[in-house]
Amino acid sequence: MSSVAGEFRLLLMPKLMSARRRGVVGKGRWGRVAMVVGIGAAAWPFIYLTLTRLLRTLRGVEEVGPLLASKLLALGLLIFLGILLLSNLIAALSSFFLSRDLPWIRAAPVDWLAVYLSRLTETLVSSSWMVVLMLVPMLAAYWTVYDGGWLFALLSAASIVPFLIIPAAIGSATTLLLVRLFPARRSKDILGIIAIASVGLVVLLLRVLRPERLVNPESYRNLVDFMAALRGPSSPWLPSQWGADALSGFLQGGFDPFLLVLLWTTAAGTVTVGAMLHRKLYPACFTRAQEGNENRIRRHAAWSWLERSMRGASMQRRQLVLKDVRIFFRDTTQWSQLIILGVLVVVYVYNIRVLPLSSGEMITRYLVTLVVFLNLALTGFVLAAIAARFVFPALSLEGQTLWLLGSAPLEARTILGAKFWVGAVPLTGLALLLTGFTNYLLSVPPGLAVLSLASTVALSLAFTAQALTWGVYFPEFESENAAQIPTSIGGLLFMLGAVVNLGLVVALQIWTLRGFLLSGLPGREPRDPLLWELAAALFGTLACCLVAGVLPFRAAVRRLSRLEA
């Protein structure tokens, strides 16, 4: 066993040295450190203060407040569990089958258990560090409001570690089985199967949540039924519920140590099962994963239409755009994500459709106005997530062939401009479709509908520019999987910056239209938003998005010019 531990440390040493090397070597490292600290300083306090205020409000409500706080924690951990399962599925394929150092490791006299544990650790770290960073301010808010003390910090660590191990082991084992079941396909094509399977996972998680029960009073006969629904767990089989019950129980004076034992034994069990599968199936799966690729280029009518629509553009810009579109649809890891995107859009629109906003004329007007702003915030978050997945990796996907573009007679503005429009046009189209349809379902007043449509378009363009900028400053040229690029430090910084930008826009609009918003309350005379209010909100939104889009894009052009030089 000591030899396995020594080999395990030896296998992880190159990764640690590489990470340390990237942190201390290279031009502009202090600028990147400043950006990391700046974005973190803006995002962490925002999350912490928002949750702290919400939890203090809930704590003041007798009986229902503590239950809602526990439900909020369970909901957050359930969302993180879904993210971890999907990210570990993708990361495990790269760690166990596509990494460049695997042929040398397979040829070395290394114990199979050390290989499995080292690759599992690499998968866990690459897939979980963003979730850990988001959990820190969330758990700190609970710690502050409920006076958890240092024991709560220790309990949080003891609960979160197995919570991260379980999806990593499940994702690694599932990827191993997928490679075993589909040996004749290209290794990267398996991500298409993973994407299809994730559709069912997303739907399952949404059904487990069943949020409509808590907003539909007609589904409960009395307060006792409502309290019973709050007390009932989302699912007693999910590790997220075990962790939430353990943490909330400790804060509310009812800690059950069995939940902690359940987390750790489940983590040990999943790792053990994964190790057994690895020992039996990995050699054959690794050999089959090295099979050659087959590329077939087919000419579709849509491709001919795209070529005709770009006849007015310059030759350089047209060829760059066509190249990026061609690469996108050749890569299974890219276009397969559209399946997940389509399902999420359908589920989002359906949830807007079933909102119970017809319980009374006066209160419904106020609620609809609130939902309009909430819809803008949620739509903006969805657009930011899509930009992180498809726009942020645009430059990194050039990989080692970037020198070809650098040696060609192309300006950095032309290269980034082509990538900007490749990402901005579909993102803006999706924003218009999503916002327009939800505004129709909510019967939003015309002036407010125009404001929300213009806001989503402005946010789409700003997010595209910001994603390209962070992608230029934090490129991942050596990444072996396009789906892993958004989980890098640059992807996290982009998401944090986009959330800050979105929060400023929503806060600005609510502050400008506060008179119209408050007019929907009972006892006040309802009115439509005034023209000057809409104009001020629109002007502020456009100014905020213009600054947040143009300045980063110019910085990205200068940065790319220096990279080419």
C-alpha positions as CSV (number, residue, x, y, z in Angstrom):
1,M,0.0,0.0,0.0
2,S,2.9,2.3,0.7
3,S,4.2,1.8,-2.8
4,V,0.8,2.7,-4.2
5,A,0.8,5.9,-2.2
6,G,4.3,6.8,-3.4
7,E,3.4,6.1,-7.1
8,F,0.2,8.2,-6.6
9,R,2.2,11.2,-5.4
10,L,4.7,10.7,-8.2
11,L,1.9,10.7,-10.9
12,L,0.4,13.9,-9.5
13,M,3.8,15.7,-9.3
14,P,3.9,16.8,-13.0
15,K,0.4,18.3,-12.7
16,L,1.4,20.2,-9.6
17,M,4.6,21.4,-11.0
18,S,2.9,22.5,-14.2
19,A,0.2,24.4,-12.3
20,R,2.9,26.1,-10.1
21,R,4.9,26.9,-13.2
22,R,1.9,28.6,-14.9
23,G,1.3,30.7,-11.8
24,V,4.8,32.1,-11.5
25,V,6.1,32.3,-15.0
26,G,4.9,34.4,-17.9
27,K,4.4,38.0,-18.9
28,G,1.4,39.8,-17.5
29,R,1.1,37.5,-14.5
30,W,0.6,40.4,-12.1
31,G,-2.2,41.8,-14.4
32,R,-4.0,38.4,-14.3
33,V,-3.6,38.3,-10.5
34,A,-5.1,41.7,-10.2
35,M,-8.0,40.7,-12.4
36,V,-8.6,37.6,-10.3
37,V,-8.5,39.5,-7.1
38,G,-10.7,42.3,-8.4
39,I,-13.4,40.1,-9.8
40,G,-13.4,37.9,-6.7
41,A,-13.6,41.0,-4.5
42,A,-16.7,42.1,-6.4
43,A,-18.5,38.7,-6.7
44,W,-17.8,37.1,-3.3
45,P,-19.2,40.0,-1.2
46,F,-22.2,40.3,-3.5
47,I,-23.1,36.6,-3.0
48,Y,-22.3,36.7,0.7
49,L,-24.3,39.9,1.4
50,T,-27.3,38.9,-0.7
51,L,-27.6,35.5,1.0
52,T,-26.9,37.0,4.5
53,R,-29.8,39.5,4.1
54,L,-32.1,36.8,2.8
55,L,-31.2,34.3,5.6
56,R,-31.7,37.0,8.3
57,T,-35.1,37.7,6.9
58,L,-36.0,34.1,6.9
59,R,-34.7,33.5,10.4
60,G,-37.2,36.2,11.6
61,V,-40.1,34.2,10.3
62,E,-41.4,31.6,12.9
63,E,-41.7,28.0,11.9
64,V,-41.5,28.6,8.1
65,G,-38.3,30.6,8.1
66,P,-35.8,27.8,9.2
67,L,-37.5,25.3,6.8
68,L,-37.1,27.7,3.9
69,A,-33.5,28.3,4.8
70,S,-32.9,24.5,4.8
71,K,-34.7,24.2,1.5
72,L,-32.6,26.9,0.0
73,L,-29.4,25.1,1.0
74,A,-30.7,21.8,-0.4
75,L,-31.6,23.6,-3.6
76,G,-28.1,25.1,-4.0
77,L,-26.4,21.8,-3.3
78,L,-28.7,20.0,-5.7
79,I,-27.8,22.5,-8.5
80,F,-24.1,22.0,-7.7
81,L,-24.6,18.3,-7.8
82,G,-26.0,18.4,-11.3
83,I,-23.1,20.7,-12.4
84,L,-20.6,18.3,-10.9
85,L,-22.0,15.2,-12.6
86,L,-22.0,16.8,-16.0
87,S,-18.5,18.4,-15.7
88,N,-17.0,15.1,-14.3
89,L,-18.4,13.2,-17.2
90,I,-16.6,15.5,-19.6
91,A,-13.4,15.8,-17.6
92,A,-13.1,12.1,-17.0
93,L,-12.9,11.4,-20.8
94,S,-9.9,13.7,-21.1
95,S,-8.2,12.6,-17.9
96,F,-8.5,8.8,-18.5
97,F,-8.4,8.5,-22.3
98,L,-7.2,11.6,-24.1
99,S,-4.4,13.0,-22.0
100,R,-1.1,13.1,-23.9
101,D,1.0,11.6,-21.1
102,L,-1.2,8.4,-20.9
103,P,0.9,6.3,-23.4
104,W,4.0,6.8,-21.3
105,I,2.1,6.0,-18.1
106,R,0.6,2.9,-19.6
107,A,4.1,1.8,-20.7
108,A,5.6,2.4,-17.2
109,P,5.6,-0.2,-14.4
110,V,3.0,1.7,-12.4
111,D,0.3,0.0,-10.2
112,W,-3.2,0.3,-11.7
113,L,-4.6,1.6,-8.5
114,A,-2.2,4.5,-8.4
115,V,-3.1,5.4,-12.0
116,Y,-6.8,5.3,-11.2
117,L,-6.5,7.4,-8.0
118,S,-4.3,10.0,-9.7
119,R,-6.6,10.3,-12.7
120,L,-9.7,10.5,-10.4
121,T,-8.0,13.2,-8.4
122,E,-7.2,15.2,-11.5
123,T,-10.8,14.8,-12.7
124,L,-12.1,15.9,-9.3
125,V,-10.0,19.0,-9.1
126,S,-10.6,20.2,-12.7
127,S,-14.3,19.7,-12.3
128,S,-14.9,20.9,-8.8
129,W,-12.8,23.9,-8.0
130,M,-15.4,26.4,-9.5
131,V,-18.1,24.8,-7.3
132,V,-15.9,25.1,-4.2
133,L,-15.3,28.8,-4.9
134,M,-19.1,29.4,-5.1
135,L,-19.8,27.3,-2.0
136,V,-17.5,29.4,0.1
137,P,-19.6,32.6,0.3
138,M,-22.8,30.5,0.4
139,L,-21.7,28.5,3.5
140,A,-20.1,31.7,5.0
141,A,-23.5,33.4,4.9
142,Y,-25.1,30.5,6.9
143,W,-22.2,30.5,9.3
144,T,-22.7,34.2,10.0
145,V,-26.5,34.3,10.3
146,Y,-26.8,31.2,12.5
147,D,-23.5,31.7,14.5
148,G,-22.1,28.3,13.5
149,G,-18.7,28.7,15.0
150,W,-15.6,26.8,14.0
151,L,-17.3,23.5,14.4
152,F,-19.6,24.4,11.5
153,A,-16.5,25.2,9.4
154,L,-15.1,21.7,10.2
155,L,-18.5,20.1,9.5
156,S,-18.7,21.9,6.2
157,A,-15.4,20.6,5.1
158,A,-16.3,17.1,6.2
159,S,-19.5,17.3,4.3
160,I,-18.3,18.9,1.1
161,V,-15.3,16.6,0.5
162,P,-17.4,13.4,0.0
163,F,-20.0,15.5,-1.8
164,L,-17.3,16.2,-4.4
165,I,-15.9,12.7,-4.5
166,I,-19.2,11.0,-5.2
167,P,-19.9,12.7,-8.6
168,A,-16.3,12.4,-9.6
169,A,-16.3,8.6,-9.1
170,I,-19.7,8.2,-10.8
171,G,-18.6,10.4,-13.7
172,S,-15.4,8.4,-14.2
173,A,-17.2,5.1,-14.1
174,T,-19.9,6.2,-16.5
175,T,-17.3,7.4,-19.0
176,L,-15.5,4.1,-18.7
177,L,-18.7,2.2,-19.5
178,L,-19.5,4.6,-22.5
179,V,-16.1,3.9,-24.0
180,R,-16.7,0.2,-23.5
181,L,-20.1,0.3,-25.1
182,F,-19.1,2.4,-28.1
183,P,-15.6,1.2,-29.1
184,A,-15.9,1.9,-32.8
185,R,-16.6,5.6,-32.5
186,R,-14.1,8.4,-32.1
187,S,-13.3,9.1,-28.5
188,K,-14.5,12.7,-28.7
189,D,-17.8,11.5,-30.2
190,I,-18.7,9.9,-26.9
191,L,-19.3,13.4,-25.6
192,G,-22.3,13.4,-27.9
193,I,-23.7,10.5,-26.0
194,I,-22.9,12.2,-22.8
195,A,-24.8,15.3,-23.9
196,I,-27.9,13.3,-24.8
197,A,-27.7,11.5,-21.4
198,S,-27.4,14.9,-19.7
199,V,-30.7,16.0,-21.2
200,G,-32.5,13.3,-19.1
201,L,-30.4,14.3,-16.1
202,V,-31.5,17.9,-16.3
203,V,-35.2,16.9,-16.7
204,L,-34.8,14.6,-13.7
205,L,-33.3,17.2,-11.5
206,L,-36.1,19.7,-12.4
207,R,-38.7,17.1,-11.6
208,V,-37.1,16.3,-8.3
209,L,-37.2,19.9,-7.3
210,R,-40.9,20.3,-8.2
211,P,-40.9,24.0,-7.5
212,E,-44.5,24.5,-8.6
213,R,-45.7,22.9,-5.3
214,L,-44.5,25.9,-3.3
215,V,-46.0,28.6,-5.4
216,N,-49.4,27.1,-6.0
217,P,-51.6,27.5,-2.9
218,E,-54.5,25.5,-4.5
219,S,-52.4,22.3,-4.2
220,Y,-52.5,22.5,-0.4
221,R,-55.7,22.1,1.7
222,N,-54.3,24.0,4.7
223,L,-51.2,25.3,6.4
224,V,-50.4,21.8,7.7
225,D,-50.0,20.4,4.2
226,F,-47.8,23.3,3.2
227,M,-45.6,22.7,6.3
228,A,-45.4,19.0,5.5
229,A,-44.2,19.8,2.0
230,L,-41.5,22.0,3.4
231,R,-40.4,19.5,5.9
232,G,-40.2,16.7,3.4
233,P,-36.8,16.2,1.7
234,S,-36.4,16.7,-2.0
235,S,-35.1,13.2,-2.3
236,P,-33.7,11.0,0.5
237,W,-31.4,9.3,-2.1
238,L,-29.4,12.3,-3.1
239,P,-26.0,13.3,-1.5
240,S,-27.0,16.9,-1.8
241,Q,-29.9,16.3,0.6
242,W,-27.7,14.5,3.0
243,G,-25.2,17.4,3.1
244,A,-28.0,20.0,3.4
245,D,-29.7,18.1,6.2
246,A,-26.4,17.6,8.1
247,L,-25.4,21.3,7.9
248,S,-28.9,22.8,8.5
249,G,-29.5,20.3,11.3
250,F,-26.3,21.4,13.0
251,L,-27.2,25.1,12.7
252,Q,-30.7,24.5,14.1
253,G,-29.7,22.2,16.9
254,G,-30.6,18.9,15.5
255,F,-27.4,17.4,14.0
256,D,-27.6,13.8,12.9
257,P,-24.1,12.2,12.6
258,F,-25.6,9.3,10.5
259,L,-25.9,11.7,7.6
260,L,-22.1,12.4,7.7
261,V,-21.4,8.7,7.9
262,L,-23.7,8.1,4.9
263,L,-21.8,10.7,2.9
264,W,-18.4,9.2,3.6
265,T,-19.4,5.5,3.1
266,T,-21.2,6.4,-0.2
267,A,-18.0,8.2,-1.3
268,A,-15.9,5.2,-0.4
269,G,-18.3,2.8,-2.0
270,T,-18.4,4.7,-5.3
271,V,-14.6,5.0,-5.4
272,T,-14.3,1.3,-4.7
273,V,-16.8,0.3,-7.4
274,G,-15.0,2.7,-9.8
275,A,-11.7,1.1,-9.0
276,M,-13.0,-2.4,-9.7
277,L,-14.4,-1.3,-13.0
278,H,-11.2,0.4,-13.9
279,R,-9.1,-2.6,-13.2
280,K,-11.3,-4.9,-15.3
281,L,-12.2,-2.6,-18.2
282,Y,-9.7,0.1,-18.5
283,P,-6.9,-1.6,-20.6
284,A,-9.3,-2.7,-23.4
285,C,-11.2,0.7,-23.3
286,F,-7.9,2.7,-23.5
287,T,-6.8,0.7,-26.5
288,R,-10.1,1.2,-28.3
289,A,-10.2,4.9,-27.5
290,Q,-7.0,5.4,-29.6
291,E,-8.7,4.4,-32.8
292,G,-8.4,6.8,-35.7
293,N,-10.8,9.5,-36.6
294,E,-13.0,9.8,-39.6
295,N,-13.9,13.2,-41.0
296,R,-16.6,13.5,-43.6
297,I,-17.5,17.0,-44.9
298,R,-20.9,17.3,-46.4
299,R,-22.3,20.3,-48.1
300,H,-25.8,21.3,-46.8
301,A,-28.2,23.9,-48.1
302,A,-27.7,25.9,-44.9
303,W,-23.9,26.1,-45.7
304,S,-24.7,27.5,-49.2
305,W,-27.1,30.0,-47.6
306,L,-24.4,31.1,-45.1
307,E,-21.9,31.7,-47.9
308,R,-24.4,33.7,-49.9
309,S,-25.4,35.8,-46.9
310,M,-21.7,36.9,-46.4
311,R,-21.0,38.0,-49.9
312,G,-20.9,41.6,-48.7
313,A,-18.2,41.0,-46.2
314,S,-14.5,41.2,-47.0
315,M,-12.7,38.0,-48.2
316,Q,-10.7,37.8,-45.0
317,R,-13.7,38.2,-42.6
318,R,-15.8,35.8,-44.7
319,Q,-13.2,33.0,-44.7
320,L,-12.6,33.4,-40.9
321,V,-16.3,33.1,-40.2
322,L,-16.8,30.1,-42.4
323,K,-13.7,28.4,-40.8
324,D,-15.1,28.9,-37.3
325,V,-18.5,27.6,-38.3
326,R,-17.0,24.6,-40.1
327,I,-14.9,23.7,-37.0
328,F,-17.9,24.1,-34.7
329,F,-20.0,21.5,-36.6
330,R,-17.1,19.1,-37.1
331,D,-16.5,18.9,-33.4
332,T,-19.0,16.7,-31.5
333,T,-18.0,18.3,-28.2
334,Q,-19.4,21.6,-29.6
335,W,-22.6,20.9,-31.5
336,S,-23.8,18.3,-29.1
337,Q,-24.2,21.0,-26.5
338,L,-27.0,22.4,-28.6
339,I,-29.2,19.6,-27.5
340,I,-28.8,20.6,-23.8
341,L,-29.4,24.2,-24.7
342,G,-32.6,23.4,-26.5
343,V,-34.0,21.4,-23.6
344,L,-33.1,24.1,-21.1
345,V,-34.8,26.8,-23.2
346,V,-38.0,24.7,-23.5
347,V,-38.0,24.0,-19.7
348,Y,-37.4,27.7,-19.0
349,V,-40.3,28.9,-21.2
350,Y,-42.5,26.2,-19.7
351,N,-41.8,27.4,-16.2
352,I,-42.7,30.9,-17.2
353,R,-45.9,29.6,-18.7
354,V,-47.1,27.8,-15.5
355,L,-46.4,30.7,-13.1
356,P,-49.6,31.3,-11.0
357,L,-50.0,35.0,-11.8
358,S,-53.8,35.2,-11.9
359,S,-54.8,35.3,-8.2
360,G,-55.9,38.9,-8.2
361,E,-55.8,42.0,-10.4
362,M,-53.8,44.3,-8.2
363,I,-51.3,41.9,-6.9
364,T,-50.9,40.2,-10.3
365,R,-49.8,43.5,-11.8
366,Y,-47.1,43.9,-9.2
367,L,-46.0,40.2,-9.5
368,V,-45.9,40.4,-13.3
369,T,-43.6,43.5,-13.2
370,L,-41.3,41.7,-10.7
371,V,-41.3,38.6,-12.9
372,V,-40.3,40.8,-15.9
373,F,-37.2,42.0,-14.1
374,L,-36.5,38.4,-12.8
375,N,-36.9,37.2,-16.4
376,L,-34.3,39.7,-17.6
377,A,-31.9,38.6,-14.9
378,L,-32.4,34.8,-15.6
379,T,-32.2,35.3,-19.3
380,G,-29.0,37.3,-18.9
381,F,-27.5,34.6,-16.8
382,V,-28.4,32.0,-19.4
383,L,-26.9,34.1,-22.1
384,A,-23.7,34.5,-20.0
385,A,-23.5,30.8,-19.5
386,I,-23.9,30.1,-23.3
387,A,-21.2,32.7,-24.0
388,A,-18.9,31.0,-21.6
389,R,-19.4,27.7,-23.3
390,F,-19.3,28.7,-26.9
391,V,-17.6,32.1,-27.2
392,F,-14.9,32.0,-24.4
393,P,-13.1,29.0,-25.9
394,A,-13.0,30.5,-29.5
395,L,-9.4,31.6,-29.4
396,S,-8.2,28.6,-27.4
397,L,-9.6,26.2,-30.0
398,E,-7.1,27.6,-32.5
399,G,-4.5,25.7,-30.4
400,Q,-1.1,25.4,-31.8
401,T,-2.3,26.6,-35.2
402,L,-2.7,30.2,-34.0
403,W,0.7,31.0,-35.5
404,L,-0.8,30.5,-38.9
405,L,-3.2,33.3,-38.3
406,G,-0.4,35.4,-36.8
407,S,1.8,34.9,-39.8
408,A,-1.0,35.7,-42.3
409,P,-1.6,39.3,-43.3
410,L,-4.5,39.6,-40.8
411,E,-5.0,42.3,-38.2
412,A,-5.9,41.2,-34.6
413,R,-9.1,43.3,-34.9
414,T,-10.2,41.3,-38.0
415,I,-9.6,37.9,-36.3
416,L,-11.5,38.9,-33.1
417,G,-14.1,40.7,-35.2
418,A,-14.9,37.5,-37.0
419,K,-15.1,35.5,-33.8
420,F,-17.3,38.2,-32.3
421,W,-19.9,38.0,-35.0
422,V,-19.9,34.2,-35.0
423,G,-20.8,34.3,-31.3
424,A,-22.9,37.4,-31.2
425,V,-25.4,36.7,-34.0
426,P,-26.8,33.3,-32.7
427,L,-26.6,34.6,-29.1
428,T,-28.6,37.7,-30.0
429,G,-31.1,35.6,-31.9
430,L,-31.6,33.3,-28.9
431,A,-32.0,36.4,-26.6
432,L,-34.7,37.9,-28.8
433,L,-36.5,34.6,-29.1
434,L,-36.4,33.8,-25.4
435,T,-37.3,37.3,-24.2
436,G,-40.0,37.9,-26.9
437,F,-41.8,34.7,-26.2
438,T,-41.7,35.0,-22.4
439,N,-42.9,38.7,-22.7
440,Y,-45.8,37.4,-24.7
441,L,-46.7,34.8,-22.1
442,L,-46.5,37.4,-19.3
443,S,-48.6,40.0,-21.3
444,V,-45.9,42.6,-20.6
445,P,-46.8,46.2,-21.5
446,P,-45.4,47.3,-24.9
447,G,-43.0,49.9,-23.5
448,L,-41.6,47.5,-20.9
449,A,-41.4,44.7,-23.6
450,V,-39.3,46.9,-25.9
451,L,-37.0,47.8,-22.9
452,S,-36.4,44.1,-22.1
453,L,-35.8,43.2,-25.7
454,A,-33.2,46.0,-26.1
455,S,-31.6,45.1,-22.8
456,T,-31.1,41.4,-23.8
457,V,-29.6,42.4,-27.1
458,A,-27.2,44.8,-25.4
459,L,-26.3,42.2,-22.8
460,S,-25.7,39.6,-25.6
461,L,-23.3,41.8,-27.4
462,A,-21.5,42.9,-24.2
463,F,-21.2,39.2,-23.0
464,T,-19.8,38.2,-26.3
465,A,-17.1,40.9,-26.2
466,Q,-16.3,40.1,-22.5
467,A,-16.0,36.3,-23.2
468,L,-13.6,37.0,-26.1
469,T,-11.5,39.3,-23.9
470,W,-11.2,36.8,-21.0
471,G,-10.5,34.1,-23.6
472,V,-7.6,36.1,-25.0
473,Y,-6.2,36.9,-21.5
474,F,-6.5,33.4,-20.3
475,P,-6.1,31.1,-23.3
476,E,-6.0,27.3,-22.9
477,F,-4.1,26.3,-26.0
478,E,-3.1,22.9,-24.6
479,S,-6.5,21.9,-23.5
480,E,-7.5,18.5,-24.9
481,N,-11.2,19.0,-24.5
482,A,-13.2,22.0,-25.6
483,A,-15.8,21.4,-22.9
484,Q,-13.1,21.8,-20.2
485,I,-12.0,25.3,-21.3
486,P,-14.9,27.2,-19.7
487,T,-14.1,25.6,-16.4
488,S,-10.7,27.3,-16.3
489,I,-9.9,30.4,-14.2
490,G,-10.7,32.7,-17.2
491,G,-14.1,31.1,-17.6
492,L,-14.8,31.7,-13.9
493,L,-13.7,35.3,-14.1
494,F,-15.9,35.9,-17.2
495,M,-18.9,34.5,-15.4
496,L,-18.3,36.6,-12.3
497,G,-17.8,39.7,-14.4
498,A,-20.9,39.0,-16.4
499,V,-23.0,38.5,-13.3
500,V,-21.7,41.9,-12.0
501,N,-22.6,43.5,-15.3
502,L,-26.1,41.9,-15.3
503,G,-26.7,42.9,-11.7
504,L,-25.9,46.6,-12.4
505,V,-28.3,46.6,-15.4
506,V,-31.1,45.0,-13.4
507,A,-30.5,47.3,-10.4
508,L,-30.4,50.4,-12.7
509,Q,-33.7,49.5,-14.3
510,I,-35.5,48.7,-11.0
511,W,-34.3,52.0,-9.5
512,T,-35.3,54.0,-12.6
513,L,-38.8,52.3,-12.8
514,R,-39.4,52.1,-9.1
515,G,-42.4,54.4,-9.3
516,F,-44.1,52.2,-11.9
517,L,-43.1,49.1,-10.0
518,L,-44.6,50.3,-6.7
519,S,-47.8,51.5,-8.4
520,G,-48.8,47.8,-8.8
521,L,-49.2,47.3,-5.0
522,P,-52.6,47.1,-3.4
523,G,-54.0,50.5,-2.4
524,R,-52.1,52.4,-5.1
525,E,-53.3,53.7,-8.4
526,P,-51.8,51.5,-11.2
527,R,-50.2,53.3,-14.1
528,D,-48.0,52.5,-17.1
529,P,-44.3,53.4,-17.1
530,L,-43.7,57.0,-18.2
531,L,-41.8,57.6,-21.4
532,W,-39.0,59.4,-19.6
533,E,-38.6,56.5,-17.2
534,L,-38.3,54.0,-20.1
535,A,-35.9,56.3,-21.9
536,A,-33.7,56.7,-18.8
537,A,-33.6,53.0,-18.1
538,L,-32.8,52.2,-21.8
539,F,-30.1,54.9,-21.9
540,G,-28.5,53.6,-18.7
541,T,-28.6,50.0,-19.9
542,L,-27.1,50.8,-23.3
543,A,-24.4,53.0,-21.7
544,C,-23.5,50.2,-19.1
545,C,-23.3,47.5,-21.8
546,L,-21.4,49.8,-24.2
547,V,-18.7,50.4,-21.6
548,A,-18.7,46.8,-20.6
549,G,-18.4,45.6,-24.2
550,V,-16.2,48.1,-26.1
551,L,-13.5,48.6,-23.6
552,P,-12.8,44.9,-23.1
553,F,-12.9,44.3,-26.8
554,R,-10.2,46.9,-27.4
555,A,-8.1,45.4,-24.6
556,A,-8.5,42.0,-26.3
557,V,-7.3,43.4,-29.6
558,R,-4.2,44.9,-28.0
559,R,-3.5,41.7,-26.1
560,L,-3.8,39.5,-29.2
561,S,-1.5,41.9,-31.2
562,R,1.1,41.4,-28.5
563,L,0.6,37.6,-28.6
564,E,1.1,37.6,-32.4
565,A,4.2,39.7,-32.0
